[in-house]
Amino acid sequence: MQDYSIHDGEGVRTTIFLAGCSMRCQWCANPETWTQHPKLAYYEHRCQQCGHCQEACPQLLDPRRVTIQDHDCRYCGACVQACSQNALSIACSSVSVESVYQKIVRDELFFRFSGGGVTFSGGEPFLQPEFIRAVIERCELLGISFWAETCGCFSWSQAQDVIRHFEHIFYDIKHMDDDRHRYYTGVGNRVILKNAKRIYELGIPLTIRLPFIPEVNGDDANITATAQFVSQFLPGTPVELLPYHELGKAKYTAFKMHDDFHSFTVPAPEAIEHAYAIFAEYGISRWG
């Protein structure tokens, strides 16, 4: 959970990241959320090589060498507590609905004065509709504003009743070409485009987000195709372009996922503005 988030919706928000995703985007900045099982991160630049973490491990493992394929680690957190340099951390830990509720209650004052609330993100949050449903029901009397960030790759039949509780949804469209979408993310885009239309038909406000990567989806043909889709099927919906960055590169190292990291071109500001101009030609405004 992330406190005081100001980029995941209106006002000050608490963002709840739910692990698990059907996609494997080559530019993903949060690869630890691909699966739901716990993972141990090791930040070597902080480590003083004191060995206290290894001494604390009940399994007698060296946490500095544990990989996501290592099934001997129990992710008990003993090594994390033993490290005084914050060189170790555990991602994707299980939490209870009640613990999330208590966190929301503590942050409620910030929501009230800023017009904020709670945003579910991921991973793909709608792969865990039961958990979202339970949190929303627990918060029913608080009048909390719920938003979501989704890649759109989820089962509509399992998530549609939960989706109705959201006031706004940030919705990713990575690429309009099904084959190129599959190449860069591991899945096609047909379900994603269909779910976008379904959410729009429910009357829930959307913001379409495009991770802008020049050599992947930043060409005029794809931007135009995206604009045509939005103007035809999601009229009145704004767009937000998210420029590619490599801020997540350190995570691939920390989780020993080096082989999964791909590097792309950081777009120039002029390219971003050019893309926004194409959307404007179709009457589509930018978010924010």
N, C-alpha and C positions, 0 to 999 in steps of 0.2 A: 504494500500500500504506500502511496506517495502523498505526503502532506502538502498543503498550500500550492496545489497545481493551478497555474494560470493559463495553460495552453490547451486544456482539454475541455473547454466549454466556457460559458459565461461565469464571471465571478471567481471567487476562490473555491477550489474544489478538492475533494479527496478522490484520488484515482485508485481504483482497485484493479490490479492486474491479475487476470485469471490465466493460468498456464494451459497449454494445449492449442495446437493449430494444425490444420490440414494442409497448409501451404508451406513451402520452403523457399521463400523469396530470396534471391541471390544477394540482395542488398539489405537484408533484415538486420536491424540494429539491436534486436532482442532475441538472439538465438536460443537463449536459455528457456524461453517460453514455448518452444516447439513441442515439447512433451511435458507431461504433468509430473513425472517423478522428480524427486529432489536432486540437486546438483551442487557440487562443491566447487567454488571458484577460488583460485589462488593467484594473487597479485604479487608477482615476484619482486617488482621494484620496491615494495614496502617491506619485504621480508629481511630480517637480520640473521637468518640461518641459526637461530638459537636452539632449535630442535624441541622446544617446549610443546609444540603441537603434536609431534610424534609421541612424546612421552605421555601425553594426555589421552591418546587414542586407545579405547578399550580393545580394538581389533589389532593393535600393534602395527597399524599402517602408517606410512609417511604421507600425510595429507597433501604435501607438496607434489606428490606424484600420482595422486588419485585422478582417474579419468572418468568420463561419463559412462564408459563401458565397464567400469570396475564394480562388480557386484558384491564385494566384500565390505565396502563402506556402508555403515548403517545410518549415516547422516544424523548422528546424535547431537552434534554441535559441540562436543567436548574440545575439539581442536580449535574451534572458533573462539571459545571462551578463554582458551589458554594463550591465544595470540594477542600480545599487547600492541601490535602494530596494525591491526585491522587488515592483515594480508590474506585472511580467509573469510569466506562468507558462504552461506547456504541459500540457494535460490529455489523457488517453487516448493516452499514448505506448506504443509496442510494447515488450515486455520478453520475455526468454527464460525458458524453464523453469528453466535453470540459475541465472539471477539470482534468481528467486523462491526456489529451493531454498536458495541461499546465505543469503538473508535469513531464511528459516525456521530454518536452522541457528544463526544468530547469536542468534535470539530463543528458542531451545529451552530455555535455562535458566529463563526466566521462565514458560514453559509448565509445566515440571516442578514448580516450587514453588507454583504457583497453581492447578493443575488446568485450565489453559487450553489453547490450541491455535490453530488456523488457521480463520478463517471466510471463506468465499467470498461476496462480495456483488456489487452492481452499481449501475446496470444490472440485467440479468438474467444471472446467472452461467451458468445452464444453456443459454444460447445458444452457449456455448463449451465443450462437453463434452470436446472433444479436448484442450484446454489443461488443463482440470481433471484429466483422466485422467492426462496426462503428469506433472503436478506430484505427484499422489498416488502414482504409481508410483515417482517419483524419491525420495519421502520414505518409502518402504515400510519401511525398516529403522529409522526413527526412532521409530516408534510414536506419531505425531502424531494428536491428536484433530481431526477435521475436522467443522465445522458449515457451514451455508449459510443465506443469506437469499434468498428467491425470491418473485417475484410470481406464479409458477405458470403463466406464459404461455410455454410452450416445448413442443418436440416430445418426447413421451414415448419414442418409438422410438429417438431419438438420444441421450437422456440417461439412460435407466433403468439401464444398467449402472454409470454413474458414481454415481448417486444411492445405490446400495447401499453405498457406502463411507462415507456420512455417519452420524455419531452422533446428530445432532439437526438439524432444519430449522425455521427461522422462516418461516412461510408467510402471505403477505398475502391477505386477502379484502377487497376494496375495497367491494363492494356485492353484495347478493343478487339484485337485479333486473337482468336482462340488458340491457334497454334503457338504464337509467340508468347502468349500468356502462360501456356503450359510449359514452354521451354524455360522461362525465367522463374516460374513459381512452383512448378510441379503439378499443377492442376489447370483445367480449362476454365473459361470464364462464364459459361452458360448459366450455371446455377447462381453465380454472383450477380449477373445482370438481371436475372429473373427475380431474385430476392430484393434487389433495389426497387424494382417496379412494384412488388408486393408491399413493401414498407411505405412507399409513396402513396399507394392506394388506400392505406390505413389513415392517411392524413397526418402522419408524424413528420415533422420538419426534418429535412436531410441537409447535410453539407457533403458534397462529393469531394473526396480527397484523391489527389493524384501524386504519388511519389515521383517527382520529376527527375528523370535520368536521361540525359541527352541521347545516348546510344541505344537505350531500351525503348522508351516511349515518348521521347521529346520531339520527335519529328512532326512536321505539320500535318501529315496524313493521319497520324494517330490522334493528335490534339483535335483535329477537325472531326474525326469519327466520334470522339468522346463528346464533343460539343453537340453534335447532331443527336446523339443518344440522349443526352440530358435535356436538350430543348424539346425533343419529341415525346419522351416518356416521363421526364421529371421536371416539367416546366416550373420556373420560379425558384429552382434549387440553385444555390450558389456553389462555387467551387473554391477549393484551396489547393494550391500547388506546394508540395513539400520537397524542397531541393535536396538532392542526394547529399549525404555527408558520410564521413567515416568515424563518427563518434563511437560507434559500437565495435570498432576493431579490437579494442582492448578486451572486450568480452570473449571474443573468439580465442584469444590467447589465454585468458584466465580460466576458461572452461575446457581448454585443450581441444578446441574445435578448428584448428588451423586450416584443415583441408576444406572446410565449408565456407571460408571467407572468400569473397569476390570483390574486386576493386573496380569502380566505375569512375566516370568523369563528373566532377562537381560542376554543376551548370553555372554559367555566367548570369549575372542579374539581367542582362539584356535578353537572354533566351527566355527567362521566366516572364518578363514583361511581354515579349512577343507572343508567348502562349496565352497569356491573359487577354491580349488583344484579339486573338482568334475567338476565344470564348465570348468576348464582348460583342463580336460581330453576330453572334447567335442570341444576343440578349441575355447572356449569362453573367451575373455579377460575381465578384470575388468575395469570399467570406471575410468578415472582420471589418 
